Amino acid sequence: MRKLYLFSIILFSLKLSAQLPNCAGSDSNCVFMDNGSTIFRYDPALPISTTNPAPFAVTAGISMAGLSIGPNINGGAASPTFYTTSGNYHWWNGATWVNTGHNASTVNIGQGNSAIYGKIGNTGEIYKYIGTANDVFLVNGFGNSGPYDLVSDQADNIYEIDISSTIGYIYKRNPSGVIIDTITVLNVPAQTAGPGFAMIGNKVYIGVNTSPGVWAGTIINDTVNAVALGSFNNGYGDFATCPQVPVSNTT
């Protein structure tokens, strides 16, 4: 019986380690985050609990920094997949991280259809990575704006959040980095840092460094009235979602 139990644990661990995101189905409406060695999956349709977020993939090879999800822009067979930064960009092949050899200027990343964008949190510079060489400087964003994270959609628009004051903002930038829309964020505690932020359709999820740690709201007429959802208890880091359709500002 003990041998069977141990075999079941090993089988479960192997299955967990090999997981890739299903952006065409079950994972398209979920938020993922990392804690260095494990990727967690949060289902917003369910309450936050001891089993939500749940471990999704136990990664191997390096300690994760940032996290993003999207097409494999390096041409690997695992696509869509996870990307992380640890000096260089790495993508997850289901068993280990593959080093692209391309420099990552920042750990705070968000992925669209054909590019990964990264932000230097304290100074605000935004970089762009397209999978063929080191990332390149794109535009000066907002520094010390909290949380240090970016979102990108299927059209490679960039969403940069700034909740450094009691009235916050999400700036929508086109792929060239030009601001094309501004969304007001209300009720979230002011932060000059923070673990992450994500968008699923018109729904916004924001991680902060105070308790409660997770806030959410829907974009209606360029405004998000956020409410507290609770706190994750897994030492979560960067938020990531599958690339979404470009955000509509009314519902």
Secondary structure, 3 states (H helix, E strand, C coil): CHHHHHHHHHHHHHHHHCCCCCCCCCCCCCEEEECCCEEEEECCCCCCECCECEEEEECCCCCCCCEEEECCCCCCCCCCEEEEECCEEEEECCCCEEEEEEECCCCEEEECCCCEEEECCCCCEEEEECCCCCCEEEEECCCCCCCCCEEEECCCCEEEEECCCCEEEEEEECCCCCEEEEEEEECCCCCCCCCEEEEECCEEEEECCCCCCEEEEEEECCEEECEEEECCCCCCCCEECCCECCCCCCC
